[in-house]
Amino acid sequence: MQNKGLRSREWFGRKGKDGFIYRAWMKNQGIPDYEFNGKPIIGICNTWSELTPCNAHFRDLAESVKRGILEAGGFPVEFPVMSLGETLMKPTAMLFRNLASMDVEESIRANPLDGVVLLCGCDKTTPSLVMGAASVNLPTIVVSGGPMLTGNHQGNKIGTSDVWRYHDDVRSGKILEEELLTIEAAMCRSQGHCAVMGTASSMACMVESLGLSLPGNAAIPAADSRRKVLAQLSGLRIVEMVKDDLKLSDILTRQAFENAIKVNAAIGGSTNFVIHLLAIAGRIGIDLKLDDFNRLSENIPLIANLQPSGKYFMEDLFYAGGLPAVLKALDGILHRDCITANGQTISENYSRAISYNSDVISTVDSPFNTATGLAILQGNLCEAGAVIKPSAASPHLMQHTGKAVVFENIEDFKTRIDLDDLDVDENSVLVLKNVGPKGYPGMPEVGNMGIPKKLLAKGITDMLRISDGRMSGTGFGTIVLHVSPEAALGGNFAMIKDGDLITLDVPKRLLNVAISPELMAERKKQFIAPAEVTNRGYVKLYIDHVQQAHLGADLDFLRGGSGSSVLRDSH
């Protein structure tokens, strides 16, 4: 497999001192000389970490990838990058998505790699790895870690979305805190990421619908042996991608992004999908706008009956035919000729797919829910837009007007939300400010604010909630998120006060607050920006350079790619 055009030959194919250094130190790992004689060097970018429980099985998964690379005549080299554990990282894993993407980008560019396999699973590991790899633009394939097996408690199937329900049950006294111990032991009962259509599963579906993975990648459970088979086949395929010079820019076309948006609407994917896809588009040079999500989503109903928008779990989706069966149901809607990582078009990949359970995967003509999985809102409350997931919201709140109950920050919310004298009823609109990219900083998943305790006691389970933050993909309710510009920048959202009338009209895609232009201008004169939380390190860099949610919350200097060329040699 001699190939003088391989990028790695700039390292290992050299004569004299430079080649000696590059090869000699690698040989201390027991590598024979012939391994450097023209084989494609394939990097396995691994986000394994015991602090990222969803990815804790990746050492094993990497071995399957290696087998495939070796089988195809390549040379595998595994390397670690920053791992983002959604459940453990403080203040929020989203703060570090862009940092991890920089780690990925520079690790790939700086080293003698001809192609890359991205091992990702937990929420932010997928977009960060794809963002970083897109900036370098080498042949790349994604292998997701897979969802965990469905939890089971007292004969009931449970998943991450139930965390929010159990939390409210404890607050309202329906169950005791001690019972949560038995529930938590029953929920996360295998390796893998969240078992529902949360952000991790949405990201896995995103990469498959973009064409960055082999067919079926999204839904195979982590504990299923077929996940390892897919990993091995992906290792084999990346060597062929290097030979064919099939790069990310060949796959990530405008049409591929449009396909991903349509699929996300049909599966009720996480609202975080919007912010991550925008960031990826910015890296690969696709001019994707927030308005595109509305245009492409609004007529697509929910056809995947999965929590939090529906009833079932990712394991059920796999048994019902996986994402290929969903794609097949969208055949008349998708761009069918988009090339994918296996060299086939996306329609060729799903042509033989079958839905084995119409209650899990329905059709566009007879959908599980006529509501779409995503809507973009405009109005004077969100000058640059906001997002809502209609499929996981309450129909009676889709057109609603209520008085604002304002919380200036997350600490204010936690202090007052359960007070008996909180001036709130079921028609009120909860407003949470200063949890956006700069204001928190990092844009945490606190948008699905808990219902006030006094309303839970009345049996209220949903109400309109609005914030400039995000929500876990496992969350649900009538929740408006990603309000842009965020409160910390002093836009209209920052000016809302208790008692202001807010109107949501999802059918018309509108979100407005009844404040006259004159009063708005007067309030803005009195605006005082919140103090910055730090003046050092990455967090300071993030605050100074992060873009707003409607642009993907990437760092401004990271948009666009810088390619795979290394500007200077070190020896």
TAZI-V548966 format. One record per pair of residues at least 24 apart in sequence whose ideal C-beta (glycine too) atoms are under 6 Angstrom apart, sorted by the first residue. I is the first residue (numbers start at 1). GAP is how many residues later the second one is. D is the distance in whole Angstrom. If there is no record, write none. Layout:
i->I gap->GAP d->D
i->I gap->GAP d->D
//
This chain:
i->1 gap->37 d->6
i->1 gap->38 d->6
i->1 gap->72 d->5
i->2 gap->36 d->4
i->3 gap->35 d->6
i->6 gap->34 d->6
i->6 gap->108 d->5
i->7 gap->107 d->5
i->8 gap->33 d->4
i->8 gap->104 d->4
i->8 gap->106 d->5
i->11 gap->101 d->4
i->12 gap->24 d->4
i->18 gap->553 d->5
i->21 gap->550 d->6
i->35 gap->40 d->5
i->39 gap->35 d->6
i->39 gap->36 d->4
i->40 gap->34 d->5
i->40 gap->74 d->4
i->40 gap->199 d->6
i->40 gap->202 d->4
i->41 gap->34 d->5
i->41 gap->71 d->5
i->41 gap->72 d->6
i->41 gap->73 d->5
i->42 gap->27 d->5
i->42 gap->32 d->5
i->42 gap->34 d->5
i->42 gap->73 d->5
i->42 gap->196 d->5
i->43 gap->34 d->6
i->43 gap->36 d->6
i->43 gap->70 d->4
i->43 gap->73 d->5
i->44 gap->32 d->6
i->44 gap->34 d->4
i->44 gap->73 d->5
i->45 gap->36 d->6
i->45 gap->71 d->6
i->45 gap->73 d->5
i->46 gap->32 d->6
i->46 gap->34 d->6
i->46 gap->73 d->5
i->47 gap->36 d->4
i->47 gap->73 d->6
i->47 gap->78 d->4
i->49 gap->34 d->4
i->51 gap->34 d->5
i->51 gap->37 d->6
i->52 gap->31 d->4
i->52 gap->33 d->4
i->52 gap->70 d->5
i->54 gap->67 d->5
i->54 gap->68 d->4
i->54 gap->139 d->4
i->55 gap->66 d->5
i->55 gap->67 d->5
i->55 gap->90 d->6
i->57 gap->134 d->4
i->58 gap->61 d->5
i->61 gap->170 d->5
i->64 gap->164 d->4
i->64 gap->167 d->4
i->64 gap->168 d->5
i->65 gap->52 d->5
i->65 gap->166 d->5
i->65 gap->170 d->4
i->67 gap->165 d->5
i->68 gap->164 d->4
i->68 gap->167 d->3
i->68 gap->168 d->4
i->69 gap->166 d->4
i->71 gap->165 d->5
i->72 gap->164 d->5
i->72 gap->167 d->4
i->74 gap->165 d->4
i->81 gap->26 d->6
i->84 gap->40 d->4
i->84 gap->41 d->5
i->86 gap->36 d->5
i->86 gap->37 d->5
i->91 gap->351 d->6
i->92 gap->350 d->4
i->92 gap->352 d->4
i->93 gap->31 d->5
i->94 gap->348 d->5
i->94 gap->349 d->5
i->95 gap->347 d->3
i->97 gap->27 d->5
i->97 gap->31 d->5
i->98 gap->456 d->6
i->98 gap->457 d->5
i->99 gap->439 d->6
i->100 gap->28 d->4
i->101 gap->27 d->4
i->101 gap->30 d->4
i->101 gap->31 d->4
i->104 gap->25 d->5
i->104 gap->28 d->3
i->105 gap->27 d->4
i->105 gap->30 d->5
i->105 gap->31 d->6
i->108 gap->28 d->5
i->109 gap->27 d->5
i->109 gap->455 d->6
i->114 gap->128 d->5
i->115 gap->24 d->4
i->115 gap->123 d->5
i->115 gap->126 d->6
i->115 gap->127 d->4
i->116 gap->24 d->5
i->117 gap->24 d->6
i->117 gap->26 d->6
i->117 gap->121 d->5
i->118 gap->24 d->5
i->119 gap->24 d->6
i->121 gap->24 d->3
i->121 gap->72 d->5
i->122 gap->71 d->6
i->122 gap->78 d->6
i->123 gap->76 d->4
i->123 gap->77 d->5
i->126 gap->77 d->4
i->127 gap->149 d->4
i->130 gap->150 d->5
i->131 gap->148 d->6
i->131 gap->149 d->6
i->131 gap->152 d->5
i->134 gap->114 d->5
i->134 gap->149 d->4
i->134 gap->150 d->4
i->135 gap->148 d->5
i->135 gap->426 d->4
i->135 gap->427 d->6
i->136 gap->428 d->5
i->137 gap->110 d->5
i->137 gap->111 d->5
i->137 gap->112 d->5
i->137 gap->424 d->6
i->138 gap->426 d->6
i->139 gap->102 d->4
i->139 gap->103 d->5
i->139 gap->107 d->6
i->139 gap->108 d->6
i->140 gap->108 d->5
i->141 gap->93 d->5
i->141 gap->97 d->5
i->141 gap->200 d->5
i->142 gap->65 d->4
i->142 gap->70 d->5
i->142 gap->71 d->5
i->143 gap->88 d->5
i->143 gap->91 d->5
i->144 gap->60 d->4
i->144 gap->73 d->5
i->145 gap->77 d->5
i->146 gap->46 d->5
i->146 gap->74 d->5
i->146 gap->75 d->5
i->146 gap->76 d->4
i->146 gap->81 d->5
i->147 gap->45 d->5
i->147 gap->46 d->6
i->147 gap->48 d->5
i->147 gap->54 d->6
i->147 gap->74 d->6
i->147 gap->167 d->4
i->148 gap->42 d->5
i->148 gap->44 d->3
i->148 gap->47 d->5
i->149 gap->40 d->6
i->149 gap->41 d->4
i->149 gap->72 d->6
i->149 gap->74 d->6
i->149 gap->166 d->6
i->150 gap->45 d->5
i->150 gap->163 d->4
i->150 gap->165 d->5
i->151 gap->35 d->5
i->151 gap->36 d->4
i->151 gap->38 d->6
i->152 gap->34 d->6
i->153 gap->30 d->5
i->153 gap->33 d->4
i->158 gap->29 d->5
i->159 gap->36 d->4
i->159 gap->37 d->4
i->159 gap->148 d->6
i->159 gap->154 d->5
i->160 gap->34 d->4
i->160 gap->36 d->5
i->160 gap->38 d->6
i->160 gap->314 d->4
i->161 gap->35 d->5
i->161 gap->146 d->4
i->161 gap->147 d->4
i->161 gap->313 d->5
i->168 gap->288 d->6
i->171 gap->282 d->6
i->172 gap->284 d->4
i->190 gap->33 d->4
i->191 gap->31 d->5
i->191 gap->32 d->6
i->192 gap->30 d->3
i->194 gap->280 d->6
i->195 gap->118 d->5
i->195 gap->119 d->5
i->196 gap->111 d->4
i->196 gap->117 d->6
i->196 gap->278 d->5
i->197 gap->70 d->6
i->197 gap->71 d->6
i->197 gap->109 d->4
i->198 gap->275 d->4
i->198 gap->276 d->4
i->199 gap->71 d->4
i->199 gap->73 d->5
i->199 gap->274 d->3
i->201 gap->113 d->5
i->202 gap->67 d->4
i->202 gap->68 d->4
i->202 gap->71 d->5
i->202 gap->271 d->5
i->205 gap->62 d->6
i->205 gap->118 d->6
i->206 gap->54 d->5
i->208 gap->115 d->5
i->209 gap->50 d->5
i->209 gap->51 d->5
i->209 gap->54 d->4
i->210 gap->46 d->5
i->210 gap->50 d->5
i->211 gap->40 d->5
i->211 gap->45 d->6
i->211 gap->127 d->6
i->211 gap->129 d->3
i->211 gap->135 d->6
i->212 gap->129 d->6
i->214 gap->128 d->6
i->215 gap->109 d->5
i->215 gap->134 d->4
i->216 gap->106 d->5
i->218 gap->105 d->4
i->219 gap->95 d->6
i->219 gap->98 d->5
i->219 gap->99 d->4
i->219 gap->103 d->4
i->219 gap->104 d->6
i->220 gap->98 d->6
i->221 gap->94 d->5
i->237 gap->105 d->6
i->251 gap->88 d->6
i->252 gap->32 d->5
i->254 gap->32 d->6
i->255 gap->80 d->4
i->255 gap->83 d->5
i->256 gap->82 d->5
i->257 gap->24 d->6
i->257 gap->29 d->6
i->257 gap->31 d->6
i->258 gap->38 d->6
i->259 gap->75 d->5
i->259 gap->76 d->5
i->261 gap->32 d->6
i->261 gap->35 d->4
i->262 gap->34 d->6
i->262 gap->38 d->6
i->262 gap->71 d->6
i->265 gap->32 d->4
i->265 gap->35 d->4
i->265 gap->107 d->5
i->265 gap->108 d->4
i->265 gap->109 d->5
i->266 gap->34 d->5
i->266 gap->37 d->5
i->266 gap->64 d->6
i->267 gap->37 d->4
i->268 gap->34 d->5
i->268 gap->41 d->3
i->268 gap->105 d->4
i->268 gap->123 d->4
i->269 gap->104 d->6
i->270 gap->203 d->3
i->271 gap->116 d->5
i->271 gap->118 d->5
i->271 gap->210 d->5
i->272 gap->198 d->6
i->272 gap->201 d->6
i->274 gap->113 d->5
i->275 gap->274 d->6
i->275 gap->277 d->6
i->275 gap->278 d->6
i->278 gap->274 d->3
i->279 gap->273 d->3
i->279 gap->275 d->4
i->282 gap->270 d->5
i->282 gap->272 d->6
i->282 gap->277 d->4
i->290 gap->86 d->5
i->290 gap->95 d->5
i->290 gap->260 d->5
i->293 gap->83 d->5
i->294 gap->82 d->4
i->297 gap->75 d->5
i->297 gap->77 d->5
i->300 gap->72 d->5
i->301 gap->66 d->4
i->301 gap->69 d->5
i->302 gap->65 d->6
i->302 gap->66 d->5
i->302 gap->67 d->4
i->302 gap->71 d->6
i->302 gap->89 d->4
i->303 gap->26 d->6
i->303 gap->59 d->5
i->303 gap->64 d->5
i->303 gap->65 d->6
i->304 gap->57 d->6
i->305 gap->55 d->5
i->305 gap->63 d->4
i->308 gap->84 d->5
i->308 gap->166 d->6
i->308 gap->168 d->4
i->309 gap->82 d->4
i->309 gap->83 d->5
i->312 gap->48 d->5
i->316 gap->44 d->5
i->320 gap->35 d->6
i->320 gap->36 d->5
i->320 gap->37 d->4
i->320 gap->40 d->4
i->320 gap->41 d->5
i->321 gap->32 d->6
i->321 gap->33 d->6
i->321 gap->34 d->5
i->321 gap->35 d->5
i->321 gap->40 d->6
i->324 gap->26 d->4
i->324 gap->29 d->4
i->325 gap->28 d->5
i->325 gap->30 d->4
i->325 gap->36 d->5
i->326 gap->35 d->6
i->328 gap->25 d->4
i->329 gap->34 d->5
i->375 gap->131 d->6
i->375 gap->134 d->6
i->377 gap->132 d->6
i->377 gap->134 d->4
i->379 gap->131 d->5
i->379 gap->132 d->4
i->379 gap->133 d->4
i->380 gap->112 d->6
i->380 gap->132 d->5
i->381 gap->111 d->6
i->381 gap->130 d->5
i->381 gap->131 d->6
i->381 gap->132 d->5
i->382 gap->101 d->5
i->382 gap->129 d->5
i->383 gap->108 d->6
i->383 gap->109 d->6
i->384 gap->100 d->4
i->384 gap->101 d->6
i->384 gap->166 d->5
i->385 gap->99 d->6
i->385 gap->165 d->5
i->386 gap->94 d->5
i->386 gap->96 d->6
i->386 gap->97 d->5
i->386 gap->125 d->6
i->387 gap->94 d->5
i->387 gap->95 d->5
i->388 gap->92 d->5
i->390 gap->116 d->6
i->392 gap->84 d->4
i->393 gap->85 d->4
i->394 gap->68 d->5
i->394 gap->84 d->5
i->397 gap->67 d->5
i->397 gap->81 d->4
i->398 gap->108 d->4
i->399 gap->106 d->5
i->400 gap->64 d->5
i->400 gap->104 d->5
i->401 gap->102 d->4
i->402 gap->25 d->5
i->402 gap->26 d->5
i->402 gap->27 d->4
i->403 gap->25 d->6
i->403 gap->96 d->5
i->404 gap->25 d->5
i->404 gap->27 d->5
i->404 gap->92 d->5
i->404 gap->96 d->5
i->404 gap->98 d->5
i->405 gap->25 d->5
i->406 gap->25 d->5
i->406 gap->90 d->6
i->406 gap->92 d->5
i->407 gap->25 d->5
i->408 gap->25 d->5
i->409 gap->25 d->4
i->410 gap->25 d->6
i->410 gap->36 d->6
i->417 gap->35 d->6
i->418 gap->35 d->4
i->422 gap->30 d->6
i->424 gap->28 d->5
i->426 gap->29 d->6
i->426 gap->34 d->5
i->426 gap->37 d->6
i->429 gap->35 d->5
i->429 gap->73 d->5
i->430 gap->35 d->4
i->431 gap->35 d->5
i->431 gap->65 d->6
i->432 gap->35 d->4
i->433 gap->54 d->4
i->434 gap->53 d->5
i->434 gap->54 d->6
i->434 gap->96 d->6
i->435 gap->32 d->6
i->435 gap->33 d->6
i->435 gap->34 d->3
i->436 gap->32 d->4
i->436 gap->50 d->3
i->436 gap->52 d->6
i->437 gap->109 d->5
i->437 gap->116 d->5
i->438 gap->50 d->5
i->438 gap->105 d->5
i->439 gap->47 d->5
i->439 gap->48 d->6
i->439 gap->49 d->3
i->441 gap->102 d->5
i->443 gap->26 d->6
i->443 gap->27 d->5
i->444 gap->25 d->6
i->445 gap->25 d->5
i->445 gap->26 d->6
i->445 gap->27 d->5
i->447 gap->24 d->4
i->447 gap->32 d->6
i->447 gap->34 d->5
i->448 gap->27 d->4
i->448 gap->29 d->6
i->448 gap->31 d->5
i->464 gap->40 d->6
i->482 gap->67 d->4
i->484 gap->64 d->5
i->484 gap->65 d->5
i->484 gap->66 d->4
i->485 gap->63 d->6
i->488 gap->42 d->6
i->490 gap->37 d->5
i->495 gap->25 d->6
i->495 gap->28 d->4
//
